[in-house]
Amino acid sequence: MIQHTMIVSFDGTPPDTELDQYLADIERVMADSGLVQSFAARRHLPVPGEEAIPAMIATVVVQLAVADMDTLAKAFTVPALHDVIAHWQARRPYKVAWANHEVLA
């Protein structure tokens, strides 16, 4: 099993309702693809003073699991995913960093 962990950093934190909708949209598209075994998302828990650190700080962390690297590659080509990304980038710009890895013990 492969984990795809994304650190999503919005330019300014969206209201909770919008952030919830963003996450629901991503989860729906991935579930509808039939490629994803699990999906989880959590909001970043800020530490006082972290805004002074020159780093990309997450708004949310998203993790999905797929069977293998071939399945992950297919997930990146799902047309509906690109539609969701374009919609949200136009509405609320964000940056993403990710890591593909085996399950962390």
N, C-alpha and C positions, 0 to 999 in steps of 0.2 A: 504494500500500500504506500502511496505517495501523498504527502501533505503539501498543499499549496497555501502558504501563509502570506497574507497581504497586510501591509501597514498602509492605511489610507489616511491621508492628511489633507483635509479641506482647507481652502483659503478662507479662514474665518469659520467658526463652528456653526453649522446650520441649526435651525430650531429642531427640537427633538422629533417633531412630526415629520419633517423632511428627511432627517437622518434615518428614522425608522422606515420611511418609504424607500429610500435608496437601498437599504439593506434588504428589504422585502423584494425589491425588483431584482437585485443580484441573485438572491436565493431562489426566486421563482424561475428565472432563466436557467440557472444551473440545474435545478431539480427537473425542469421540463426537458432538459437535454438528455436525461437518462444516463449521464456519464458520471455523476457525482454520487459517492457513497454516503457522505455526510457533509454538513455545512454548519458552521458556528460563527457567531460574530459577537464581539463585545466592545463596549466603549472604552477608550483610554482612560486610565485613572491618573489624573495629573498629580505631580509632586510640586510643592511650592518652590518657586525659583527656576523651574525647568525651562521657562520661556527665555532665560538668559543663555541657555546652552545653544551653541550653533549646530543644531541638528534638526532633521525633519522629525517632528513630533506627531504621533498618530492622533487622529480623531477617533478612528475605530480600527480594530484588528479583525480580519476575516480569515477563516481557515476552512478549506474544503479538502476532502479526501477523495482520491481516485484510485483505481486499481493499479495503474502503472504509468510510465512516462508517455506511452503512446496515447493513452486515454487523456492524459493532461494536455498533450498537443492538440487532440481533437477538441477539447473544451475551449481552447483559445480560438477556435475557428467557428464557434456557434454564432450565426448571424444575429440572433436576438441579443446576444451579449454585447455586440458592437453597437447595436441600437441603444441599449440601456446606457452604455458608457458615453456615447455621444450626447444623449439626452441630459445626463447629469453633468457632464463637463460643460455643456452650454449653460446650464442652470446654476450650478455651483462648482466652479473649478476645483480640482483636487489633484494631488500627486499620489503615486503609488510606488511603494518598494515591495519586493516580494522575495521569498525564498522557497524553493522546492526541496523537500527533504523527506527522509524516512520519519516514521512516527518517533517523537521524542519520548523517552522513557521517564 
